[in-house]
Amino acid sequence: MSDLALAHLRLRLRPLHRALRAAAERRSALAARLDRPDLTAYCVTEEQVRLLLDVVDTPVGPASLPPVVDAEEQALRRTAAAAGSTLPLDALAARLRLSRDEQDLLTLVAAPEIDAAYERIFAYVVDDLNRRRPSGELIGTVLGRPSVRLCHEASTLRRFGIVEAVPGEGTLPATDFRLGPGVLDLLLGWTAEVGLIAHDPDEIAVPAGFVPPPNCPASETARLAAGIVSGRLDLVGMWGAASTQRDAALALAVATGRPLRTITDPLPGLRTAAALNAIVWVPTDDDVPGPAVVEALSRTRVPAIVSGTMPWRPVRLLMNRSYAEVVVPAPDHRQRRAAWSAALPQLGDDAVTELAVRFRMSGDELRAVAAVAETGARFAGNGRPDRIDRHLPSALATVTRGRTSGYARATTPRRTPDDLILPPEQLRRVLEIGSAFQAWPRVAETWGFGRRSSDAGVKALFTGEPGTGKTLSAEVLAGMLGLDLLKIDLSQIVSKWIGETEKNLESVFRLAEESQAVMFFDEADALFGKRGDVRHGTDRYANLEVGYLLQRLEASDALVILASNLQENIDVAFTRRFHFVVNFARPGRAERRRLWRRAFPPEAPLAADVDVEALARLDMTGAAIVSAARSAALAAADGPGRDITMRDVVGGVARQFQREARLLRPGDLGAYASLLDNHARREA
């Protein structure tokens, strides 16, 4: 392919050779007509000035290049096709939709990279031995002056990094040009990764099958678009739901019939947007625009859209622009159903309703889920696509799961309700939380209860002694809902620096909402504890943190679960915001019996003498029982026998009681008291 690519480039250079030869002959003829050419290096005579003025008044240059010999080029293409490939220049031209003039300009700029002899030819044509690179002047001389516009910073070749200007001062004709990084490798067929080399960083392309977000009313979008097209508006603020800001901006740009762009560098970005008749999008959530962006936007009438969760209204912009704004609310249940139905029209109504309840996704995330699911269906089908609903769970997990940060760790639930051994009433209340979370969107939005309450989601408080099943219940709930469990690391959240704790909390809440995860705060009284009197300077800021947390907890639409050993330690302002409060008591005898039976996996070699009834009489939590069973298994594996015997289990229980600083009396084990004595002698 490399040989074919080089042959293709040399074939494209043939008409350029003729144009260069003609330009060189014109330069030679001009030099011959000059009075005293031997003095041109030192001075300019009066006769030379008159002649040069005549030349400038009647510029010359080819209107078009002679065509390439079509038969030879077609032969190269057939050879490449037979090898299962495409000529690199053809592939690049097709990808970027390059015109023939743009391809000729690219070939001219690539010429010195192919053969260094072109450098001296270029220098001769422009009559300056110090300018050996292709310049705007050379391009105008060889390809015709209209071709110089193809080197403008807004041109396709410049925007996609195919051709770049050599840094320096000067007008466009005086600017030298070179190939962008990696372009020569691409043209010579050494790499086929066009997307890694040709990229417009500011372009926001309209995705295939794009549908405007349903939470943006079509009438409002049309009204704003008409204002931009007529010139009555040139700045639009879109404030509200973070998940649909990008799609809302795209919908407005599509309605105006203009492309949408961001601005990495303010002045060049705005000049390019103006040249392309584009609309500029300025998101403000992740990075508030600085003074340079405000200054640049205030000096131009290029239409712009600013968006963010909270409004950003610099006075200088409002003073110099024609401004209007719109609030983009978070999509409700009906609108989420419409978005899921548009992204995955193959699904039935029940499946779409379930997805709308469980997931609150942006347009890009919806498209990603659809793409992954469709790929899985095609890959699994043997010649015919498989049913897409079979691949939807894995696609959802691929898009939403695994996100983490320094303040939280996302885990994929492995436990099921069968692993949750609780008293019947307590178990019912835990499972009721999952049902309430699934039902809340319909109750809040369709039935109107959301307008009567400021709460945006479901909040639950788990209290009880350590090891009674609070963390396990949170994991089971997340698994039932098909979501990740986001465990918050309070040691990383809380900061001694003023304001940092609030920033860290905001980061965690946004992570949970974007990844569709269940938030779990263990030992929550460290953050949600009671506010006290302000006696020291630090007390004031601690109370501010609790106040912020109250507001953020209320506004979050995620399922938030707090766990605390003592309910009394939780601030009463938080307690009244919990929809469910579940107190986890120590397991009774019936629960302990089931816990002991599940503590040993089916594969474990459990001896027949292990008496579950006797073990169930011991007052132990679920976590303690699991720990004792693990200790028994380790002791059995290290001993002479191959089975886990009652002696090993009694030893594991004794060690667990020691860890809890509790006394295990022989009478507690009844008939197995002697095993405890044997364990004590071994330990001694």
Sequence and secondary structure as in RCSB ss.txt:
>XXXX:A:sequence
MSDLALAHLRLRLRPLHRALRAAAERRSALAARLDRPDLTAYCVTEEQVRLLLDVVDTPVGPASLPPVVDAEEQA
LRRTAAAAGSTLPLDALAARLRLSRDEQDLLTLVAAPEIDAAYERIFAYVVDDLNRRRPSGELIGTVLGRPSVRL
CHEASTLRRFGIVEAVPGEGTLPATDFRLGPGVLDLLLGWTAEVGLIAHDPDEIAVPAGFVPPPNCPASETARLA
AGIVSGRLDLVGMWGAASTQRDAALALAVATGRPLRTITDPLPGLRTAAALNAIVWVPTDDDVPGPAVVEALSRT
RVPAIVSGTMPWRPVRLLMNRSYAEVVVPAPDHRQRRAAWSAALPQLGDDAVTELAVRFRMSGDELRAVAAVAET
GARFAGNGRPDRIDRHLPSALATVTRGRTSGYARATTPRRTPDDLILPPEQLRRVLEIGSAFQAWPRVAETWGFG
RRSSDAGVKALFTGEPGTGKTLSAEVLAGMLGLDLLKIDLSQIVSKWIGETEKNLESVFRLAEESQAVMFFDEAD
ALFGKRGDVRHGTDRYANLEVGYLLQRLEASDALVILASNLQENIDVAFTRRFHFVVNFARPGRAERRRLWRRAF
PPEAPLAADVDVEALARLDMTGAAIVSAARSAALAAADGPGRDITMRDVVGGVARQFQREARLLRPGDLGAYASL
LDNHARREA
>XXXX:A:secstr
 HHHHHHHHHHHHHHHHHHHHHHHHHHHHHHHHSSSGGGTTT   HHHHHHHHHHHHS    SS     HHHHHH
HHHHHHHTT   HHHHHHHHHT  HHHHHHHHHHHHHHH THHHHHHHHHTT TT  S BHHHHHHHH GGGGGG
GSTTSHHHHTTSEEE SS S TTT BEEE TTHHHHHTTS   HHHHS  TTEE   TT    TTS HHHHHHHH
HHHHHTS SEEEEEE GGGHHHHHHHHHHHHT  EE  SSHHHHHHHHHHTT EEEEE SSS   HHHHHHHHT 
   EEEEESS    HHHHHHS EEEEEE    HHHHHHHHHHH TTS HHHHHHHHHH    HHHHHHHHHHHHH
HHHHHSSSS   GGGTHHHHHHHHHTT  BTTEEEE     GGG    HHHHHHHHHHHHHHHHHHIIIIISSGG
GG    S EEEEEESTTSSHHHHHHHHHHHHT  EEEE HHHH  SSTTHHHHHHHHHHHHHHHTT EEEETTTH
HHHB      SHHHHHHHHHHHHHHHHHHH  S EEEEES GGGB HHHHTT SEEEEE    HHHHHHHHHHHS
 TTS B TT  HHHHHTS   HHHHHHHHHHHHHHHHHSSSSSB HHHHHHHHHHHHHHTT    GGGGGGGHHH
HHHHHHHH 
